[in-house]
Amino acid sequence: MSAAAQRISQATSPPPAPARRPRPSGTGTSVEVLNSAAELEALVPDWEALAAEAAEPNPFYEHWMLLPALEAYGADGLQCLAVWDDGTLGALIPLRRNARYRGLPVPALSTWRHRNMMIGTPLIREKSAAKCLAALFKQPLAPLVEFELIATGGPFYAALTEAAPPADFCWFVREAYARALLARDRDPRARFNSNLKNNLRRWEKGLRAAGELASVRLDLGAELEPWLADFMRLEASGWKGKSGTALACRDDDRRFVAAVLPEAHRRGRLRITGLDLAGRALARHIMIGAGEGAFTFKIAYDEAFAKCAPGIVAEADNVRQFMETPGPRWVDSNTAPESENYARVWKECRTIQTIAIAARGVGRLALAALPLLRLAKQWMGR
């Protein structure tokens, strides 16, 4: 067994619950700034309740994922805002303080995230979302705040426009892209074109020539270690291993995975599907459930069979499993703008944006200057 697999197979019983952090007394909205994982740990009971009632799910900001991430990747610059509304935790907004924003000498708060997550929507209660965000913008913490990778069609975005209307605040959309989404009520298989259908049959035939091709899925209560060992081996054997970006290549990634995926499995929130070829793992797709949906965490496939496109064949089978078995209503691909792998098989999409907002002073000037600086760079490049 590899060292990475041994780390992952360690005992997964949950740690004892930390002492509850005293709640602010009185009514109204108040904001606490938490700068360490130790301060956050005392919030766990209220944090768990917030996650269960969040307007939009984000498992990466639940305590059992964020605290291991802070331990693995470091909490430098962390300024996590806990917003209390009438004594109830109304929002938890993990932010990072930066001395400069986009090359300008302007301090800013931006979404705290790590390289294995591509969603930055804070946990926030829908009924008090606008009030909590308004309280954030009243804080003299930084001239501007940047929210990275948030979906534009959901309750958080709606609350953001209410709390910081563009007519009164300065907005700058730094990035926007559409990424693939798998939706239970919109089966993409009906929209596969004839070319994709023919290719899938040809690729599957090529794979079956090498041995029995079997669809597999992790069941609740099943032993997790073999599945994770297969995944780590598959990912490390391909281009990610060669480039040093596979999970097994970095100690911080190994520690994060060892803490998070067994806990997701214990909570019934871990989904792994894939294909086996001749009794060995050919492809694996790891997803983490959240609310009514799920987010892709990682995918991997055996590149020795690249001519038969095992990643696409496995994803078509993942779609079949998703549509034919009970589970989440949707899966977010959790991908970066340059990724186009899912779009061939998944036919829905959601718009993701990174938005900077300034309420006053130098922050407004900085955001107003950015479009001009971008045009100047383009002109100089030409």
C-alpha positions, -999 to 999 in steps of 0.1 A, spaced: 0 0 0 13 35 -9 22 60 18 -7 82 6 -31 54 9 -19 46 44 -25 81 54 -61 81 40 -69 47 57 -64 60 92 -92 60 117 -120 84 109 -140 87 141 -150 123 146 -131 143 173 -149 155 204 -169 186 199 -152 218 211 -167 242 236 -194 264 221 -184 300 215 -205 325 235 -232 340 213 -234 378 211 -261 391 234 -290 414 224 -307 419 191 -295 433 158 -266 424 136 -230 421 147 -198 410 130 -169 391 146 -135 388 128 -119 354 134 -82 350 125 -74 314 134 -87 279 131 -88 277 169 -113 306 171 -134 289 144 -135 256 161 -156 270 190 -182 279 164 -188 244 153 -223 238 168 -237 270 154 -217 265 122 -232 231 116 -267 246 120 -259 274 96 -246 249 69 -278 229 72 -299 260 65 -276 279 41 -292 296 12 -267 279 -11 -247 249 -2 -209 249 -2 -193 219 14 -159 234 12 -169 260 38 -185 235 62 -164 230 93 -154 195 85 -138 207 52 -127 242 60 -108 234 93 -87 206 77 -81 230 47 -67 257 71 -45 231 88 -32 217 55 -28 249 34 -23 275 62 -44 303 76 -21 332 67 -41 364 62 -74 347 73 -101 371 83 -132 349 86 -163 370 93 -190 355 116 -221 376 112 -247 372 140 -283 382 135 -304 384 167 -281 359 184 -281 334 155 -251 328 133 -264 343 100 -233 340 79 -198 327 78 -176 344 52 -140 331 49 -118 359 36 -81 366 32 -65 400 37 -42 412 9 -20 442 10 -25 450 -27 -54 444 -51 -46 435 -87 -12 453 -86 -27 485 -70 -15 497 -35 -50 492 -21 -57 466 7 -85 442 0 -104 413 14 -109 384 -10 -124 350 -7 -103 325 12 -100 293 -9 -75 266 -19 -65 251 -52 -89 221 -49 -121 242 -47 -136 263 -74 -166 277 -55 -165 306 -31 -201 312 -21 -203 319 17 -226 300 40 -254 325 47 -291 322 58 -314 333 30 -339 352 52 -311 374 67 -286 373 38 -290 409 27 -289 421 63 -257 402 70 -240 414 38 -249 450 46 -233 446 80 -201 433 63 -199 464 40 -203 487 70 -171 473 86 -140 494 81 -119 463 74 -108 471 38 -117 495 10 -130 467 -11 -141 431 -9 -138 405 -37 -161 375 -38 -145 348 -60 -163 322 -79 -200 327 -70 -230 316 -90 -250 345 -104 -284 329 -104 -288 321 -68 -300 336 -35 -265 348 -25 -261 369 -57 -296 383 -52 -288 393 -16 -255 409 -27 -273 431 -52 -297 441 -25 -271 448 1 -247 466 -23 -268 479 -52 -246 488 -82 -262 522 -83 -247 530 -49 -216 508 -48 -188 503 -73 -188 469 -88 -161 453 -110 -166 418 -126 -131 405 -129 -140 371 -143 -171 354 -156 -176 320 -173 -201 293 -178 -193 258 -164 -210 225 -168 -238 213 -145 -255 180 -144 -292 183 -135 -316 155 -127 -345 171 -144 -326 177 -176 -312 143 -188 -283 152 -211 -283 118 -229 -313 129 -250 -291 157 -264 -261 136 -273 -254 141 -310 -249 112 -334 -211 118 -335 -208 114 -297 -231 84 -297 -210 67 -324 -178 76 -306 -190 62 -273 -199 29 -289 -165 27 -307 -146 36 -276 -165 12 -254 -159 -16 -279 -122 -9 -279 -121 -10 -241 -141 -43 -240 -115 -58 -263 -90 -55 -234 -113 -72 -208 -145 -71 -190 -158 -35 -186 -178 -30 -153 -196 0 -139 -189 5 -102 -201 28 -74 -191 33 -38 -219 21 -15 -228 36 19 -209 17 46 -185 1 22 -148 1 30 -134 34 16 -96 27 16 -95 6 -16 -114 32 -35 -92 60 -24 -61 40 -31 -73 32 -66 -80 69 -72 -46 81 -59 -29 55 -81 -48 65 -112 -43 102 -108 -6 99 -100 0 76 -131 -11 103 -156 -2 138 -166 -11 152 -132 15 130 -116 41 140 -142 33 177 -136 33 173 -98 -4 183 -94 -18 149 -84 -30 147 -48 -4 121 -40 24 145 -50 20 170 -22 20 166 15 -6 193 21 -30 177 -4 -25 142 11 -33 156 46 -64 174 34 -77 143 16 -69 121 45 -90 143 68 -119 152 45 -129 122 24 -133 97 52 -154 122 71 -175 128 40 -181 91 37 -190 89 74 -216 116 69 -230 98 38 -219 127 16 -193 110 -5 -201 97 -40 -176 78 -61 -185 63 -95 -163 48 -121 -154 19 -144 -133 -12 -139 -115 -29 -168 -104 -65 -164 -108 -62 -126 -87 -30 -123 -98 6 -118 -100 24 -152 -117 56 -141 -130 73 -110 -152 104 -103 -153 117 -67 -182 140 -57 -192 156 -24 -228 161 -15 -242 193 -2 -278 201 4 -299 191 -26 -268 189 -48 -231 178 -50 -198 191 -63 -172 172 -82 -140 170 -62 -116 151 -85 -116 128 -115 -90 104 -128 -86 77 -155 -60 53 -168 -42 72 -196 -28 39 -209 -61 35 -227 -63 72 -239 -71 61 -275 -104 48 -262 -112 80 -243 -119 63 -209 -126 96 -192 -155 104 -216 -168 68 -215 -167 68 -177 -185 102 -175 -213 90 -198 -217 60 -174 -216 85 -144 -245 103 -161 -264 70 -164 -258 62 -128 -268 97 -117 -301 95 -137 -310 60 -127 -303 60 -89 -316 82 -61 -293 110 -51 -286 147 -55 -307 169 -78 -276 184 -95 -238 181 -96 -216 212 -101 -185 203 -121 -164 226 -99 -141 234 -128 -119 263 -139 -127 284 -170 -103 266 -192 -118 232 -185 -141 218 -213 -141 181 -204 -176 179 -190 -193 200 -216 -192 171 -241 -214 150 -219 -231 174 -195 -254 198 -213 -265 223 -185 -243 251 -172 -243 278 -146 -226 312 -147 -198 318 -123 -184 353 -115 -157 369 -95 -169 403 -83 -151 431 -64 -173 456 -46 -162 489 -30 -184 511 -9 -161 541 -3 -129 560 -8 -98 545 -24 -116 513 -31 -140 530 -55 -111 547 -72 -92 514 -76 -122 496 -91 -129 526 -114 -93 525 -126 -91 488 -134 -110 488 -167 -87 516 -179 -56 497 -168 -69 465 -186 -74 485 -218 -40 500 -215 -24 466 -211 -42 453 -241 -32 483 -262 4 480 -251 3 443 -260 -9 450 -295 
